[in-house]
Amino acid sequence: MTPDGEQVYFAASEDGFHWQPLNRGEPVLTSALGAGGVRDIEIARKPEGGFILIATDLCVVKRMDENGGIDWRDINHNGSRFLSCWETPDLVSFTPQRLLDLGRDDFGCMWAPEIFYDDATGEYLLHWGSTVRADGYEHMSIFASRTKDFVSFTKPEVFFTKKNDILDSHIVKTGDTYHLFYKNSNDPPGNMHETAPSLFGPFTHDGGFDRVMRYYRDPGCYEGATTFVLPDGRWCLMLDFFGCPKEEMGYVPYVSPAPGDTRFRRADSEFSFPYGFKHGRFLEITPQEYGRLLCAYA
C-alpha cells in the first residue's frame, strides 16, 4: 500500500460491463495539497458544461504506524475538514487542485462527498459523512451544503441521521422519487435504501432492499454505493467490497430490471473490472468524450 493508491484513477467502458484502466493504470490526478491523498472520488457533469471532481482529503498510508496499523478513531477525530476539488471542461485538462472550506471547523473528518444537482433550484447539494466536536466525534451523520458555483456554500447542516453511525450517502432521482442509499454501521451493519417525494424528505425506509442485501454474504463488508443506468436499460448498483484479501477488494455489481426498482441481484459474471478500482463514481459520457479519453490516456 502506497500513497499512489490514494489518488485519482480513471477507467472507461463502451458497454458499461467491461472496464479498462486509462493512463496505463497510473493516477490521472495526484494531490499536492492538504493530506496529500484523495479517497472516495466523486465526479459530476455540470449542466452549464464541464465537470466537477471532489474527494475526501486523506492519505491513510501517511498515517500508518511502524507496524502498518491504522487508527481510524484518530482519523475520525482529527482528519481533514476540507475536500479536494478539481474542475475540467473535457476530462483531460484540469484546473489546479483547491481545497474546499465549507465554513465549519468542528468536523472530525469529511468523508465520501457526493454531488446532487437540484434542477428545481439550479443548486448543487454537496453531501458527505462527518463526526462533529459537539458529541466528542462519536457519531457520524450525513451533512449537506448547497452551492451554485463551488466557491460559496451555505452553512453545512445535518441532512440525514440515524441512531447508529451512517456514512457513504448516494442520492439519485428516478421519475418523481428521490432515492437515498447509505451505509449503516451496525444493528444491522449493511447498505440501506430510503425514498422520498422531495430532496429533503421525509424519507421512508425500504425493507425490501434490506432483505435483498442480507441474502448476500457478509453484508457489513460493502460500502460506497453508487448507481448508474446500463445501456440495456437496467439499473446497476455498485458496492465497494472490503474487509477481505486485497485480491478480492473492489466493486461488486448488482442489477435490477429498471431505474427505481430495488430488486437487485448480484451479477459478477456480467462485469469485469481492473483490480483495485473502488469507491468512486460511474459517469455516463458521450461517444466523443469516450474517444477523447482513449486518445488522451492511451
C-alpha positions in Angstrom: 0.0 0.0 0.0 1.5 3.3 -1.1 0.3 6.9 -1.4 -0.1 6.4 -5.2 -3.1 4.1 -4.3 -4.9 7.1 -2.8 -5.1 9.3 -5.9 -7.5 9.8 -8.8 -7.7 6.9 -11.4 -9.9 6.6 -14.5 -11.4 3.6 -16.2 -13.6 3.5 -19.3 -16.2 1.2 -20.8 -18.0 1.3 -24.1 -20.8 -1.1 -22.9 -21.0 -0.4 -19.2 -19.9 -4.0 -18.4 -16.3 -4.4 -19.4 -13.9 -1.8 -18.0 -10.3 -0.9 -18.9 -7.9 1.3 -16.9 -6.8 4.5 -18.5 -3.4 6.2 -18.4 -1.7 2.8 -18.3 -3.2 2.3 -14.8 -1.4 5.3 -13.4 -3.1 8.2 -11.5 -4.7 10.8 -13.6 -4.6 13.3 -10.8 -2.4 13.4 -7.7 -3.0 15.5 -4.6 -0.4 18.2 -3.8 -2.4 19.9 -1.0 -3.9 19.1 2.3 -3.3 15.5 3.4 -1.6 14.6 0.2 -4.0 11.9 -0.8 -7.6 11.6 -2.0 -10.2 8.9 -1.5 -13.9 8.4 -2.3 -13.8 10.1 -5.6 -16.9 11.9 -6.9 -17.3 13.4 -10.4 -20.4 15.2 -11.7 -21.4 16.7 -15.0 -22.4 20.4 -14.7 -25.5 21.5 -16.6 -23.7 24.5 -18.0 -20.9 22.3 -19.3 -17.8 20.7 -17.9 -17.3 18.6 -14.8 -16.5 18.9 -11.1 -14.5 16.4 -9.2 -14.3 16.3 -5.4 -12.8 13.8 -2.9 -12.0 13.1 0.7 -8.8 14.9 1.7 -7.0 11.9 3.3 -3.9 9.7 2.8 -4.2 6.7 5.1 -0.7 5.4 4.2 0.9 8.6 5.7 -1.0 7.9 9.0 0.1 4.3 9.4 2.3 3.4 12.4 5.5 1.5 12.1 3.6 -1.8 12.0 1.2 -0.7 9.3 -1.6 -0.1 11.8 -4.3 2.5 11.2 -6.0 4.4 14.0 -9.4 5.0 12.3 -10.7 6.6 15.5 -8.0 9.3 15.4 -8.8 9.9 11.7 -12.5 10.4 12.6 -11.4 12.9 15.3 -8.6 14.6 13.6 -8.9 14.2 9.9 -9.4 16.9 7.3 -12.2 19.5 7.4 -11.6 20.2 3.7 -12.5 18.5 0.5 -10.2 18.3 -2.5 -11.6 19.7 -5.8 -10.7 19.9 -9.4 -12.7 21.2 -12.4 -12.4 20.2 -16.0 -14.1 21.1 -19.3 -13.3 17.8 -21.0 -12.0 15.2 -18.5 -8.5 15.8 -19.9 -7.3 19.2 -18.8 -7.9 20.2 -15.2 -7.8 23.3 -13.1 -5.3 23.4 -10.3 -6.3 21.5 -7.2 -8.0 23.5 -4.5 -9.3 22.7 -1.0 -13.0 23.5 -0.3 -13.6 25.1 3.1 -17.3 25.0 3.9 -17.1 27.3 6.8 -17.2 24.9 9.8 -14.1 23.9 11.8 -15.8 21.3 14.0 -15.8 18.3 11.7 -13.6 15.3 12.6 -13.2 14.3 9.0 -15.3 14.9 5.9 -15.9 11.5 4.3 -17.1 10.4 0.9 -18.5 13.6 -0.6 -21.2 13.4 -3.3 -22.9 15.9 -5.5 -26.6 16.1 -6.5 -27.8 18.7 -8.9 -31.2 20.1 -8.0 -32.7 21.2 -11.3 -35.6 22.8 -9.4 -33.4 25.4 -7.8 -30.3 25.4 -10.0 -28.2 24.5 -7.0 -25.9 21.6 -6.2 -26.3 19.7 -3.0 -23.0 18.6 -1.7 -23.3 15.9 1.0 -20.9 13.8 3.0 -20.4 11.9 6.3 -18.9 13.6 9.3 -18.5 13.4 13.1 -18.5 16.7 15.0 -16.9 18.1 18.1 -20.1 18.7 19.9 -20.6 15.0 20.6 -17.0 14.2 21.0 -16.7 13.0 17.4 -18.6 9.8 18.4 -21.5 9.8 16.0 -21.4 10.1 12.2 -24.2 11.6 10.2 -24.8 12.9 6.7 -24.2 16.6 6.4 -25.0 18.8 3.4 -24.4 22.3 2.0 -25.8 24.0 -1.1 -23.8 25.9 -3.7 -24.2 27.2 -7.2 -20.5 27.6 -8.0 -18.4 25.5 -5.6 -17.0 28.7 -4.3 -19.7 30.0 -1.9 -21.6 27.5 0.2 -24.4 27.5 2.7 -23.6 26.6 6.3 -23.3 22.8 6.5 -26.3 21.2 8.4 -27.3 17.7 9.2 -29.1 16.2 6.1 -29.8 12.7 7.4 -29.0 10.9 10.6 -29.9 7.7 12.5 -29.3 6.2 15.9 -26.2 4.4 14.5 -23.4 5.9 12.6 -24.2 6.3 8.9 -21.9 7.1 6.0 -21.4 7.0 2.2 -24.6 8.7 1.1 -25.7 8.4 -2.5 -28.7 10.3 -3.9 -30.3 9.7 -7.2 -33.7 10.7 -8.7 -35.9 8.4 -10.8 -39.1 9.9 -12.0 -40.6 11.8 -9.1 -38.8 9.8 -6.4 -35.6 10.6 -4.6 -33.5 7.5 -3.6 -31.0 7.7 -0.8 -28.5 4.8 -0.4 -26.3 4.8 2.7 -24.2 2.5 4.9 -25.4 1.6 8.4 -22.6 0.9 10.8 -24.3 -1.7 12.9 -27.6 -3.2 14.2 -27.6 -4.4 11.5 -24.5 -3.4 9.5 -25.0 -3.0 5.8 -26.2 -0.9 3.0 -29.7 0.7 3.3 -32.1 2.4 0.9 -34.8 5.0 1.6 -37.1 7.0 -0.7 -38.8 10.4 -0.5 -41.0 12.6 -2.6 -38.6 15.5 -2.3 -34.9 16.0 -1.9 -35.1 16.9 1.7 -37.6 14.1 2.7 -39.3 12.8 4.6 -37.6 9.5 3.7 -39.2 6.1 4.0 -37.1 3.0 4.8 -37.1 0.2 2.2 -37.4 -3.1 4.0 -37.4 -5.0 0.7 -33.9 -3.7 -0.1 -32.7 -4.9 3.4 -33.9 -8.4 2.6 -32.1 -8.4 -0.7 -28.8 -7.2 0.8 -29.0 -9.7 3.7 -29.2 -12.5 1.2 -25.6 -12.0 0.2 -22.6 -13.0 2.2 -21.0 -10.6 4.7 -23.5 -7.7 4.2 -21.4 -5.4 6.5 -18.4 -5.6 4.2 -19.8 -3.4 1.5 -19.9 0.4 1.3 -19.7 3.3 -1.1 -22.9 2.7 -3.0 -23.3 4.3 -6.4 -25.7 3.7 -9.3 -26.0 4.1 -13.0 -28.2 3.0 -15.9 -26.8 0.3 -18.1 -27.1 0.7 -21.9 -29.8 -2.1 -21.9 -31.9 0.0 -19.5 -31.3 -2.0 -16.3 -30.2 -0.2 -13.1 -26.8 -1.1 -11.7 -25.8 -0.7 -8.1 -22.1 -0.8 -7.4 -20.8 -1.6 -3.9 -17.2 -1.4 -2.7 -16.2 -4.7 -1.1 -13.6 -4.5 1.7 -12.6 -6.5 4.8 -11.2 -9.3 2.7 -7.9 -10.3 1.0 -6.7 -7.5 -1.2 -7.1 -9.5 -4.4 -10.8 -9.7 -3.7 -11.3 -6.0 -3.0 -13.1 -3.7 -5.4 -16.5 -3.2 -7.0 -19.3 -5.8 -6.8 -22.2 -5.2 -9.2 -25.9 -5.7 -8.6 -28.5 -5.2 -11.3 -32.3 -4.6 -11.3 -34.8 -4.6 -14.1 -35.1 -0.8 -14.3 -34.2 2.5 -12.6 -36.0 2.8 -9.3 -36.6 -1.0 -9.0 -34.5 -2.2 -6.0 -35.0 -5.9 -6.6 -31.2 -6.2 -7.2 -29.4 -9.4 -8.0 -25.6 -9.9 -7.8 -24.2 -10.0 -11.3 -20.4 -10.6 -11.1 -20.2 -12.8 -14.2 -21.6 -10.0 -16.4 -18.9 -7.4 -15.5 -15.1 -7.2 -15.5 -13.0 -4.5 -13.7 -9.4 -3.6 -13.2 -8.3 -4.7 -9.8 -8.3 -2.1 -7.1 -10.9 0.2 -8.7 -13.2 1.1 -5.7 -15.3 3.7 -4.0 -15.6 6.2 -6.9 -18.3 7.3 -9.3 -19.7 6.0 -12.6 -20.4 8.7 -15.1 -22.2 8.4 -18.4 -20.2 10.0 -21.2 -20.8 10.6 -24.9 -19.1 8.6 -27.7 -17.0 11.7 -28.4 -15.9 12.0 -24.8 -15.1 8.3 -24.7 -12.9 8.6 -27.8 -11.1 11.7 -26.4 -10.4 9.8 -23.1 -8.9 6.8 -25.0 -6.7 9.1 -27.0 -5.6 11.3 -24.1 -4.8 8.4 -21.7 -3.6 5.7 -24.1 
